[in-house]
Amino acid sequence: METEQLIFISGGVRSGKSSFAETMAADLSKKQGTILHYIACGVASDEEMAARITRHRKDRENASVDWSTWECPDHLQRIANHFSKHDILVLDCVTTLLNNYLFDGNMSDPEHVINVILTDLISLRETSATLIVVSNEVTQGVPFEQPSIRNYQYILGNAHQHIVDQADTAYLVENGMPICKKGAVP
């Protein structure tokens, strides 16, 4: 079994990226005999997000595979020691993790936030067989004029570049169609 594999999956909102990540993790788990873990970073900050979290929980409970769910909105290295080289982790998602650091954690220095996110991912990758990282693609197009949005785009875009640089495989999901942008299909 290959160890410390990193797979990055990005796409627009409702593109199918999380479903693709979950299916990939389940398929890898069946082939490798590994245990599935879902690291959810979402926080029920409003009714819509609370409903999404509830729906995602029910989806995993009703799945044909067993998921251990870890609800951890930030500082993911805190839970890294709970995993082993027999585990496949799905982290959903980097954009939610970034939101949590910026808005709930009151972090403002872009380089510090990028480093904290990368530290989270490195700690998870080092303690698992495979880490599948999901993120939203929000940096395409023209940068916004508002400083806070430009800062967000800067942080996310740079974090994505660092993650893809370290990833074994990277996908972009558009309209439910995964497109392999780096590496080989596992």
C-alpha positions in Angstrom: 0.0 0.0 0.0 1.4 3.4 -0.9 1.7 5.7 2.1 1.2 9.3 2.6 -0.6 9.8 -0.6 -2.2 13.3 -1.1 -5.1 13.8 -3.6 -6.5 17.3 -4.1 -10.0 17.8 -5.5 -11.3 21.3 -6.3 -14.3 22.6 -8.2 -17.0 25.2 -8.0 -19.9 25.2 -5.6 -22.2 22.1 -6.2 -19.8 20.8 -8.8 -19.8 17.2 -7.4 -16.4 17.4 -5.9 -17.4 16.0 -2.4 -19.3 13.1 -3.9 -16.3 12.4 -6.2 -14.0 12.5 -3.2 -16.2 10.2 -1.1 -16.6 7.7 -4.0 -12.8 7.7 -4.6 -12.1 7.1 -0.9 -14.6 4.3 -0.7 -13.1 2.6 -3.7 -9.6 2.9 -2.4 -10.7 1.6 1.0 -12.2 -1.5 -0.6 -9.1 -2.2 -2.6 -6.7 -1.5 0.2 -8.7 -2.7 3.2 -8.3 0.6 4.9 -10.6 2.5 7.3 -12.5 5.6 6.1 -12.5 8.9 8.0 -14.4 12.1 7.1 -13.0 15.3 8.5 -15.8 17.9 8.3 -14.7 21.6 8.9 -18.2 23.1 8.6 -19.7 25.1 11.4 -23.5 25.6 11.6 -23.3 29.4 11.3 -26.7 29.8 9.7 -29.8 27.7 8.9 -28.6 26.8 5.4 -25.2 25.6 6.7 -26.9 23.7 9.5 -29.1 22.0 7.0 -26.1 21.1 4.8 -24.3 19.6 7.7 -27.3 17.5 8.7 -27.7 16.3 5.1 -24.0 15.4 4.9 -24.2 13.5 8.2 -27.2 11.5 7.0 -25.6 10.8 3.7 -22.6 9.3 5.4 -24.8 7.3 7.9 -26.7 5.8 5.0 -23.7 5.1 2.8 -22.8 1.6 1.7 -19.4 2.0 3.5 -18.7 2.9 7.1 -17.4 6.4 7.8 -15.9 7.7 11.1 -16.7 11.4 11.1 -14.5 14.0 12.8 -16.1 17.4 13.1 -13.1 19.7 13.5 -13.4 23.3 12.4 -9.7 24.2 12.8 -6.3 23.2 14.0 -6.6 19.8 12.5 -3.2 18.7 13.8 -5.1 18.2 17.1 -6.7 15.0 15.7 -3.9 13.7 13.5 -2.6 11.3 16.1 -6.0 9.4 15.9 -5.1 8.1 12.5 -2.8 5.4 11.2 -1.3 4.2 7.9 -4.4 2.0 7.6 -6.7 5.1 7.2 -8.0 7.1 4.3 -9.0 10.6 5.2 -11.4 12.9 3.3 -11.0 16.6 4.4 -14.0 18.7 3.4 -13.1 21.4 2.9 -10.1 23.9 2.7 -12.4 26.9 2.0 -14.4 26.2 5.1 -11.2 25.7 7.1 -9.9 29.0 5.7 -13.2 30.7 6.7 -12.9 29.4 10.2 -9.4 30.7 10.6 -10.2 34.1 9.1 -13.5 34.8 10.8 -13.7 32.6 13.9 -10.0 32.6 14.6 -9.5 36.2 13.7 -6.3 35.5 11.8 -5.4 38.2 9.4 -1.8 37.7 8.2 -2.1 35.9 4.8 1.2 34.0 5.1 0.4 32.9 8.6 -3.0 31.5 7.6 -1.4 29.7 4.6 1.2 28.1 6.9 -1.4 27.1 9.5 -3.5 25.4 6.8 -0.5 23.6 5.3 0.6 22.5 8.8 -2.9 21.0 9.2 -2.6 19.1 6.0 1.0 17.9 6.5 0.0 16.5 9.9 -2.9 14.6 8.5 -0.9 13.3 5.5 1.9 12.1 7.7 -0.4 10.0 9.8 -2.6 8.4 7.1 -2.4 6.2 4.1 -4.2 8.6 1.9 -5.4 12.2 2.4 -8.1 13.4 0.0 -8.4 17.2 0.3 -11.5 18.9 -1.1 -11.7 22.6 -1.8 -13.8 25.2 -3.7 -12.4 26.9 -6.7 -13.2 30.6 -6.1 -10.1 32.2 -7.5 -10.9 31.9 -11.2 -11.8 35.1 -12.9 -11.2 38.8 -12.2 -10.0 39.6 -8.7 -12.5 41.6 -6.6 -11.9 45.2 -5.6 -12.9 44.7 -2.0 -9.7 44.2 0.1 -11.1 41.4 2.3 -12.2 39.4 -0.8 -8.9 40.0 -2.5 -7.1 38.8 0.6 -9.3 35.7 0.7 -8.5 35.0 -3.0 -4.8 35.5 -2.4 -4.7 33.1 0.6 -6.8 30.4 -1.1 -5.1 30.7 -4.4 -1.7 30.4 -2.8 -2.7 27.6 -0.5 -4.1 25.7 -3.5 -0.8 26.1 -5.3 1.2 24.7 -2.4 -1.2 21.8 -2.0 -1.1 20.9 -5.7 2.6 21.2 -5.6 2.7 18.5 -2.9 -0.2 16.4 -4.2 0.4 13.1 -6.0 -2.9 13.7 -7.9 -5.0 16.7 -8.5 -8.5 16.9 -10.0 -10.8 19.7 -11.0 -14.5 18.8 -11.0 -16.8 20.6 -13.3 -20.5 19.8 -13.6 -19.9 16.4 -12.0 -17.1 15.5 -14.4 -13.6 15.0 -12.7 -10.7 16.2 -14.8 -7.3 14.8 -13.7 -4.9 17.8 -13.8 -1.9 16.1 -12.2 -0.7 12.6 -11.6 -2.3 9.3 -12.3 -5.8 8.2 -11.6 -5.5 6.0 -8.4 
